Amino acid sequence: MRTKSFEYQKNEKEKSVRDIMVLNSNKSYIDGIDFQYLNEEEIEKVKEVQLNYERAIKEFTKKAFRRFSTVKIVEILGEANYPCEEEKE
């Protein structure tokens, strides 16, 4: 699990401190769960869920995790988003 705290300036007038659980990041964006929208109980629950997820896939990550440079990808041949159980219904 990776968390990040940072000062964010949305525009000239709006500046805020953010504390997030990072889900994805690249040179342009950081995607994550913004803890300011959750209460303490929810924060602990989401951290627990993430840790359980990481434990569950650890053996597969050790065996098959790879990082690919996007500049070396010649062509995207397909993409998929698999829905969670609630979304299937």
matplotlib code that plots the C-alpha trace (Angstrom):
import matplotlib.pyplot as plt

x = [0.0, 1.3, 0.0, 1.0, 0.5, 0.9, -0.2, -2.5, -3.3, -6.4, -6.3, -4.9, -7.3, -7.8, -4.9, -5.4, -3.4, -4.3, -3.7, -4.4, -4.0, -2.3, -4.0, -2.2, 0.3, 2.2, 4.0, 0.8, -1.6, -1.9, -5.1, -6.2, -8.6, -8.8, -9.0, -10.6, -13.9, -13.8, -14.2, -11.5, -13.4, -13.7, -10.0, -9.0, -11.4, -10.1, -6.5, -7.4, -9.0, -5.9, -3.6, -5.7, -5.7, -1.9, -1.5, -3.8, -1.9, 1.6, 2.6, 1.5, 3.2, 6.5, 6.2, 4.7, 4.9, 6.5, 6.8, 6.6, 7.8, 4.9, 7.2, 8.2, 4.6, 4.1, 0.3, -2.5, -4.1, -6.9, -8.1, -10.6, -12.1, -13.5, -16.5, -16.8, -19.6, -22.0, -21.5, -22.4, -26.0]
y = [0.0, 3.4, 6.6, 10.1, 13.5, 16.6, 20.2, 20.7, 23.9, 23.5, 27.1, 30.5, 30.7, 27.0, 25.3, 22.2, 19.5, 16.0, 12.6, 9.8, 6.1, 5.9, 3.6, 4.7, 7.3, 8.5, 11.7, 13.7, 12.3, 10.6, 8.6, 7.6, 7.4, 10.8, 10.3, 13.7, 12.2, 9.3, 9.1, 7.3, 4.0, 4.1, 4.9, 2.0, -0.3, 0.7, 0.2, -3.2, -4.1, -3.0, -4.9, -8.1, -7.6, -7.2, -10.3, -12.3, -11.5, -11.5, -14.9, -13.9, -10.5, -12.2, -14.5, -12.3, -8.6, -6.6, -2.9, -1.8, 1.5, 3.1, 4.5, 1.0, -0.2, -0.4, -0.9, -1.6, -4.8, -4.8, -3.6, -4.8, -3.7, -6.6, -5.6, -6.5, -8.7, -5.8, -4.3, -7.5, -7.5]
z = [0.0, -0.9, 0.6, -0.2, 1.5, -0.6, -1.0, -4.0, -5.8, -7.9, -9.1, -8.0, -5.0, -3.9, -2.1, 0.1, 1.8, 0.5, 2.1, -0.3, -0.9, -4.3, -6.8, -9.9, -10.9, -14.0, -15.0, -15.3, -12.6, -9.3, -8.9, -5.4, -2.6, -0.9, 2.8, 3.5, 2.2, 4.6, 8.4, 10.5, 10.5, 6.7, 6.4, 8.5, 6.6, 3.1, 4.4, 5.7, 2.4, 0.4, 2.7, 2.3, -1.5, -1.5, 0.6, -1.6, -4.8, -3.3, -4.8, -8.3, -8.0, -7.0, -10.0, -12.8, -12.0, -14.8, -15.6, -19.3, -20.7, -22.5, -25.1, -26.1, -26.6, -30.4, -30.4, -27.9, -29.1, -26.5, -23.1, -20.6, -17.3, -15.3, -13.2, -9.5, -8.4, -7.6, -11.0, -12.8, -11.5]

ax = plt.figure().add_subplot(projection="3d")
ax.plot(x, y, z, "-o")
ax.set_aspect("equal")
plt.show()
